[in-house]
Amino acid sequence: MNILFLTLLDFDNLESQNIYTDLLRKFYREGHCVSIISPVERKKKTGTQFLKLDSRLNILKLKIGNIQKTNIIEKGISTVMLESIFVAAIKKYYGTITFDLVLYSTPPITLQKAVNYIKKRDHAVTYLMLKDIFPQNAVDMGMLSKHGGKKLLYSYFRRKERLLYRDSDYIGCMSAANVEYLRKHNSQIEPGRIGLCPNCIEPVCRDINAAQKNEIRKKLGLPEEKLLFIYGGNLGRPQGIPFLIDCLRRVGENQDAYFLIVGNGTEYGNLETFIEQENPQNVRLLPALPKAEYENMILAADVGMIFLDHRFTIPNFPSRLLSYMQAKIPVLAVTDPNTDIGKVIVSGGFGWWCESNHIEEFAKNVERAQEADLNGMGEKAYAYLMEHYTAGHVYQLIMSKVNKDETIGQRMPAT
């Protein structure tokens, strides 16, 4: 089967580990031909490159405008222009390949015309892996509005969202709450086209003993005797950083617990200011690390943390959960009430949850973690990961839908 994967993720091969490369690696190992468009932003000052890695795998490094870490005007223009750039590239570099399946994710929603083009040209099955629900998430965060001066922009993106859903034969959602939300707010989509497609990885079991854990902490300058809570990932509006700061302030006197925050984002400076001004003795802030270093750091932690802003009406399901589960540590989720990530964690027996407007409940959950069987809960986390969130599991979910098309597999492989 010939597969085309459209993404904004920048990678040169399938050896790196993330929720997309792990899944694509599974498709490749199952004998499928995988073609990828993985763009590179203009600021990196490299032109478009076509990487033919072997007879069944190629990656088009497509030059696009700047989207990450740039001003909002440039980001907006670059985002809107994406689909026309992608369509032109498909015609030029993939004009001789007939694709059976197109895989793509949100963000962004502005690849709709590229998806539509392949769907019409090749009669391909189109499968959307829904990772965020835009533009509603921007409305929740106050960046867009359904009224006033920002209404026009919201209406444009909402129309693009509807068109992308229209052109997607199947829409895979990260959790049951996402499925329910999409069906409720998009009645034009036939219910049978919406199903589960959770975040996934190819797990790597890395068991370490207490001595090895302490050695990692020692190298990082972290206390060896305290219960180490770690948060890793984006530090922006969606994570509700002001509330995170309030939580850290509340547990400042809990000298048996230590909180390590690792990441980058628009709110990083606020955390820096909090630490400089109040000098909490049980908090450390580090900028984002290379993935391998970060994954090694998690092994030294006792509890992983997830924070989401309480204003969200859409059910986010952060992929950083998988890193914690892979490291066999329980999880403390502090989120809005609309996501079901807390329900999954609690029902699976590998963590705690509270709403991200209840500071006292956060403090109580920290105390519960200090009294819990962390090793036992960590084993439950890993077992749940192996049952629900592996690349092999998600591969089967996607193929169960794709195999309904009787023409799949009857076409010639890519050359």
Secondary structure, 3 states (H helix, E strand, C coil): CEEEEECCCCCCCCCCCCCCHHHHHHHHHCCCEEEEECCEEHHHCCCCEEEEEECCEEEEECEECCCCCCCHHHHHHHHHHHHHHHHHHHHHHCCCCCCCEEEEEECCCCCHHHHHHHHHHHCCEEEEEECCCCCHHHHHCCCCCCCHHHHHHHHHHHHHHHHHHHHCCEEEECCHHHHHHHHHHCCCCCHHHEEECCCCECCCCCCCCHHHHHHHHHHHCCCCCCEEEEEEEECCHHHCHHHHHHHHHHCCCCCCEEEEEEEECCCHHHHHHHHHHHCCCCEEEECCCCHHHHHHHHHCCCEEEEECCCCCCCCCCCCHHHHHHHCCCCEEEEECCCCCHHHHHHHCCCEEEEECCCHHHHHHHHHHHHHCCHHHHHHHHHHHHHHHCEHHHHHHHHHHHHCCCCCCCCCCCCC
